Amino acid sequence: MYKFFMPTRVYYGKNALIDNVGELKLGSRAFIVTGKNSGRASGALFDVENALGLLKIPYEIYDRISNNPTIEECVEGARVAREFGTDFIIGIGGGSPLDAAKAIAVYTANEPVENSDFEMMDIYNGVYKNRPLPMAAIPTTAGTGSEVTPYSVLTLHSEKSKRTFSSPDTFYKVAFVDGKYLLALPLQTLRNTVVDAISHLIEGYTNKRSNPITDCIALEGLKIIGDNISALLEDKLEEEQAQSLIYASTLAGIVIAQTGTTTVHSMGYPLTYFKNIPHGMANGLILGEYLEETEKVIHEKVENVLSAMKLKSITEFKEMLKALLPHSFTFKAEETDEWAITTSKAKNTLVSPFEVTLEKEREMFKKALL
Ligand SMILES: [Fe+2]
């Protein structure tokens, strides 16, 4: 038995929003959630303002979402949204604003009790009375896939990590996926986000919860990325390739919306929390070792991953990641050993293709980072 559930209406391609303006009308007062730069630099915010102007919908722009947003930031965003009297949310940007918009949609419809940690945490148990406000997404990176997943990954200082919440109500109602927005991204940001998409595709494909539909989508996504990776490595990205990469990223989101992620993501979170390593890069630093471990238990699937990306070996895969992710971060065994205590207990270790133990995580961290 397997199921597939993806309720988001997706408009994909050049001018996806401008050509489908009416689809943005999810209410009568819009609250736009974006980062300090991502909305404006990409041109997506300009397109959304134009669309809302045509629809004569009043709106407020909330551009205070930071990288790796916290629950507290989302609670504050929701307070502003309530004050404005919004009845729908528009998320614009990469994973941080798109994930934050989901939490803001929940907290706008369900006012948390001031200074109550318990109330804030309830979002993780799906304990809230009212349904979140309807949401529209405009991704401006090729990595998150958040536009087609129910997941919101937020930083929790109390746990010194990130934690994910989701419910069937936190899917976006509609997403406008247009690769032209990628062209304004700094090259390394784009590379990091594409590595996140590769990670989603591989973690989804090798996941214990994978099924024939997700396998098919994951291999298609990997093939598309494999066809376009040289443009990214050589910094020769044109709009056509950008459209392909954002398409692959959305496919990757559709896959993990069904399967979830694996230990790669949970191992990546401390790298982001403690070292401020961007999310996609953090996954990319772990992904080669993950593939080595996975190869021992599901050899054929790893072969399929490599051939979809036109790579001959895991070594070649690791070299590709190294070229995509130049960095100067350093790590100590004491810190990675410490991180493994938490990451080996994460929920998504259970759907990883191999058995995840504390020793295994410590060994993987060492091989990948030291
Ligand atoms: Fe991710």
Boltz pocket constraint, residues with backbone or C-beta under 6 A from the ligand:
constraints:
  - pocket:
      binder: B
      contacts: [[A, 143], [A, 144], [A, 196], [A, 200], [A, 265], [A, 279]]
      max_distance: 6.0
